[in-house]
């Protein structure tokens, strides 16, 4: 599968298994919210529901990123692609419908008219939907997947007074 070390392969395999488990949990939540008026409250439940919705809408290259240690803007970022403007818009529509069915608070959405890059802010979860060319250009994964730098000590001469 990958041409790098076996440690990376097993780590990647574990990530894929974890993603599959989250999608399965979200699919179960999607089914239960459509058959009842169950409300989803926890961030983890909304996260797995969002992943399942993207998978059901045939989003491509779904990349979840835990940003809780990197930023205060949210806990998770999910980056996914659609094949065309129309597909990106359809993925966004499906996700918004699924969130509404699950009685998740109304998300804020930007860019749906254009369809190149749609941003959906679900509070602690931020979803970016791209056309492949736009995703490659902005390369958000590279920025957000960098490890967190450890805090550094300032020398006495550099400390603010």
MITI-413193 format. One line per field, with one value per residue: residue in one letter; chain; x, z, y negated of N, C-alpha, C in turn. Coordinates in steps of 0.02 Angstrom, whole numbers, plus 50000, padded with zeros to 5 digits. Each point is the difference from the previous one (the first is absolute). Layout:
BEGIN
type: [a ...]
mol: [A ...]
n_xx: [X ...]
n_zz: [Z ...]
n_yy: [Y ...]
ca_xx: [X ...]
ca_zz: [Z ...]
ca_yy: [Y ...]
c_xx: [X ...]
c_zz: [Z ...]
c_yy: [Y ...]
end
This chain:
BEGIN
type: [x x x x x x x x x x x x x x x x x x x x x x x x x x x x x x x x x x x x x x x x x x x x x x x x x x x x x x x x x x x x x x x x x x x x x x x x x x x x x x x x x x x x x x x x x x x x x x x x x x x x x x x x x x x x x x x x x x x x x x x x x x x x x x x x x x x x x x x x x x x x x x x x x x x x x x x x x x x x x x x x x]
mol: [A A A A A A A A A A A A A A A A A A A A A A A A A A A A A A A A A A A A A A A A A A A A A A A A A A A A A A A A A A A A A A A A A A A A A A A A A A A A A A A A A A A A A A A A A A A A A A A A A A A A A A A A A A A A A A A A A A A A A A A A A A A A A A A A A A A A A A A A A A A A A A A A A A A A A A A A A A A A A A A A A]
n_xx: [50041 50049 50042 49972 50023 50009 50038 50017 50011 50027 50033 50012 50015 50031 50026 50011 50022 50034 50019 50012 50028 50030 50014 50016 50030 50027 50011 50017 50036 50023 50005 50028 50034 50005 50008 50034 49981 50046 50022 50047 50034 50033 50057 50016 49938 50005 50060 49979 49947 50042 50043 49949 49977 50063 50008 49940 50025 50040 50012 50050 50049 49958 50020 49985 49999 50032 49966 49975 50057 49975 49935 49977 50007 50025 49965 49960 50041 49954 50045 49960 49997 49976 49971 49949 49985 49966 50052 50043 49959 49997 50065 50008 49958 50030 50059 49979 49973 50056 50033 49959 50003 50065 49967 50053 50028 49969 50033 50057 49983 50056 49990 49939 49993 50064 50006 50047 49981 49971 49990 49996 49978 50015 50029 50006 49962 50055 49958 50051 49961 50041 50008 50021 49990 49944 49982 50022 49969 49948 49997 49939 49999 50041 49961 49943 50035 50030 50051 49972 50025 50049 49973 50023 50054 49976 50055 50032 50046 49966 49997 49934 50003]
n_zz: [50000 50046 49976 50059 50059 50027 50040 49946 49967 50055 50006 49934 50006 50057 49967 49949 50045 50031 49941 49983 50060 49991 49938 50024 50052 49957 49962 50056 50014 49937 50004 50061 49975 49945 50045 50032 50053 49998 50052 49961 50056 50009 50008 50038 50024 50004 50027 50033 50018 50009 50028 50033 50012 50011 50036 50028 50002 50011 50057 49970 50014 50039 50025 50052 50033 50052 50010 50046 49985 49941 50015 50014 49934 50023 50002 49947 49951 49954 49960 49950 49949 49952 49954 50017 49971 49956 49996 50000 49958 49966 50009 49987 49949 49984 50011 49969 49954 49999 50002 49954 49966 50016 49981 49959 50043 49976 49954 50002 49942 49967 49944 50024 49988 50016 50055 50000 50051 50033 50043 50042 50040 50032 50015 50035 49946 49963 49950 49964 49952 49962 49944 49968 49948 50029 50016 49942 49975 50042 49989 50024 49974 49956 50000 49999 49960 49999 50030 50059 49992 50035 50056 49983 50036 50021 49973 50056 49952 49983 50066 49989 50006]
n_yy: [50060 49996 49957 49986 49985 50060 49963 49963 50056 50026 49943 50000 50065 49984 49948 50041 50044 49951 49977 50063 50006 49942 50020 50060 49971 49958 50053 50030 49945 50000 50066 49994 49949 50039 50049 49954 49968 50049 49967 49977 50010 50057 49969 50053 49995 49934 50011 50053 49963 49950 50041 50027 49939 49981 50055 49990 49938 50052 49965 49971 50042 50031 49942 50039 49943 50025 49944 50040 50030 49984 49999 49941 50004 50057 50057 49997 50018 49996 50028 49983 50042 49960 50036 49961 49941 50035 50041 49950 49969 50057 50006 49935 50005 50058 49972 49945 50041 50037 49944 49976 50058 49991 49946 50000 49958 49948 50035 49968 49974 50011 49967 50011 49936 49992 50037 49953 49961 50049 49951 50051 49952 50056 49943 50056 50004 49998 49994 50022 49979 50036 49964 50056 49960 49978 50061 50020 49947 50006 50065 49995 50060 49975 49947 50034 50039 49941 50031 50002 49939 50027 49979 49942 50005 49943 49977 49985 49994 50055 50009 49995 49935]
ca_xx: [49959 50044 50069 50042 50013 49942 49971 49952 49945 49956 49969 49950 49948 49961 49960 49946 49953 49966 49955 49945 49958 49963 49950 49948 49962 49961 49947 49948 49967 49959 49941 49957 49971 49948 49943 49974 50019 50058 50043 50070 50028 50072 50043 50021 49943 49992 50059 49990 49944 50026 50041 49954 49964 50046 50010 49938 49993 50054 50057 50063 50059 49979 50057 49986 50060 49987 50034 49987 50064 50034 49963 49940 49942 49958 50032 50013 49993 49992 50012 49977 49994 49948 50027 49982 49962 49935 50009 50017 49937 49957 50027 49983 49927 49986 50024 49955 49938 50012 50008 49933 49962 50026 49986 50062 49990 50008 50069 50013 50026 50029 50026 49958 49979 50053 50013 50071 50020 49944 50019 49942 50021 49951 50022 50065 50020 50003 50003 50020 49985 50036 50014 50069 50052 50002 50029 50072 50030 50002 50036 49988 50024 50071 50005 49968 50025 50066 49998 49999 50067 50001 50012 50070 50014 50031 50055 49981 50004 49945 49936 49969 50003]
ca_zz: [50000 50003 49988 50056 50050 50024 50057 49972 49972 50053 50029 49953 50002 50061 49987 49955 50041 50044 49957 49982 50060 50009 49947 50018 50055 49971 49959 50047 50024 49946 49996 50058 50001 49949 50022 50063 50008 50045 49992 50010 50035 50011 49943 49968 49962 49941 49959 49965 49955 49943 49959 49966 49950 49944 49968 49964 49943 49953 50002 49988 50040 50063 50045 50065 50036 50067 50007 50068 50031 49956 49991 50041 49956 50000 50019 49941 49933 49951 49933 49952 49931 49954 49933 49959 50037 50017 50051 50063 50025 50022 50063 50051 50011 50037 50068 50035 50013 50053 50063 50019 50023 50065 50043 50017 49989 49930 49984 49955 49937 49953 49936 49967 49935 49952 49996 49998 50068 50046 50071 50044 50070 50044 50068 50014 49941 49940 49941 49938 49941 49945 49937 50008 49982 50051 50060 49988 50002 50068 50039 50071 50039 50016 50053 50062 50023 50030 50072 50043 50025 50073 50021 50012 50054 49980 50044 50040 49961 49952 50034 50005 50068]
ca_yy: [49940 49943 50020 49977 50051 50039 49964 49953 50039 50023 49940 49979 50051 49986 49940 50020 50040 49953 49962 50045 50007 49937 49996 50049 49971 49945 50029 50023 49940 49974 50043 49991 49933 49997 50039 49972 49930 49999 49942 50015 49943 49998 49984 50062 50027 49958 50015 50064 49991 49960 50045 50047 49963 49989 50065 50017 49955 50018 49955 50035 49982 49971 49995 49968 49976 49976 49936 49976 49980 49952 49937 49993 49990 50060 50063 50041 49973 50054 49976 50050 49976 50022 50005 49941 49949 50028 50052 49965 49971 50054 50025 49950 50004 50061 49991 49954 50037 50049 49963 49976 50059 50019 49943 49966 49928 49979 49983 49943 50026 49951 50024 50050 49976 50011 50072 50018 50013 49988 50006 50010 49993 50033 49987 50030 50039 49958 50043 49968 50041 49970 50034 50025 49951 49948 50033 50007 49934 49973 50050 49989 50057 49990 49951 50021 50064 49993 50012 49941 49983 49992 49930 49983 49952 49938 49979 49942 49939 49998 50001 49934 49970]
c_xx: [50043 50072 50047 50005 49936 49967 49947 49940 49952 49965 49944 49941 49956 49956 49941 49947 49959 49949 49940 49952 49958 49945 49943 49956 49955 49943 49943 49961 49954 49935 49953 49968 49945 49937 49970 50020 50057 50044 50072 50033 50076 50038 50020 49944 49989 50057 49990 49941 50022 50042 49956 49962 50043 50012 49938 49990 50056 50055 50064 50055 49980 50059 49980 50065 49978 50041 49993 50063 50034 49966 49939 49938 49954 50039 50021 49992 49994 50007 49980 49994 49938 50028 49989 49966 49935 50005 50016 49936 49952 50024 49981 49925 49983 50022 49954 49933 50008 50009 49933 49957 50021 49991 50063 49989 50017 50072 50004 50034 50023 50020 49955 49978 50052 50016 50072 50024 49941 50025 49936 50026 49945 50020 50070 50026 49996 50009 50018 49986 50030 49989 50073 50055 50008 50031 50076 50035 50008 50035 49993 50026 50072 50007 49974 50026 50071 49996 50001 50071 49998 50012 50074 50006 50032 50057 49978 50001 49942 49932 49971 50001 49933]
c_zz: [50000 49990 50055 50051 50023 50060 49976 49973 50055 50034 49954 50000 50062 49990 49955 50037 50045 49960 49981 50059 50012 49948 50015 50055 49974 49957 50044 50028 49947 49995 50058 50002 49948 50021 50066 50004 50049 49985 50017 50031 50003 49935 49963 49959 49936 49951 49961 49952 49937 49954 49961 49944 49939 49961 49959 49938 49949 49996 49993 50044 50065 50049 50065 50035 50068 50010 50071 50035 49961 49997 50046 49956 49998 50022 49939 49936 49954 49931 49952 49931 49967 49930 49957 50045 50026 50056 50068 50031 50026 50066 50057 50017 50042 50073 50040 50016 50058 50068 50024 50027 50070 50051 50028 49986 49929 49987 49956 49938 49956 49936 49963 49931 49946 49990 49992 50069 50044 50071 50040 50071 50044 50073 50010 49942 49939 49941 49939 49943 49939 49935 50005 49984 50053 50064 49994 50006 50071 50048 50076 50044 50023 50059 50066 50027 50027 50075 50038 50025 50075 50018 50014 50055 49970 50047 50036 49960 49950 50033 50003 50072 50031]
c_yy: [49937 50024 49976 50056 50034 49967 49951 50037 50023 49942 49976 50048 49989 49939 50017 50041 49954 49959 50043 50010 49937 49993 50048 49973 49943 50026 50025 49940 49970 50040 49987 49930 49993 50038 49975 49926 49994 49940 50020 49939 49999 49986 50064 50031 49960 50013 50065 49995 49962 50044 50049 49965 49987 50064 50019 49957 50010 49947 50041 49973 49964 50002 49965 49981 49975 49936 49973 49976 49944 49932 49999 49992 50061 50060 50041 49959 50061 49969 50056 49968 50026 49998 49937 49949 50029 50053 49968 49970 50054 50030 49953 50003 50061 49994 49954 50033 50049 49966 49974 50057 50022 49944 49968 49926 49980 49979 49937 50028 49942 50035 50049 49978 50017 50074 50020 50021 49981 50012 50005 50000 50028 49990 50027 50042 49954 50047 49957 50049 49964 50039 50020 49948 49947 50029 50005 49932 49975 50048 49989 50057 49990 49952 50028 50066 49997 50012 49933 49989 49992 49927 49989 49949 49937 49985 49937 49936 49993 49999 49930 49975 49995]
end
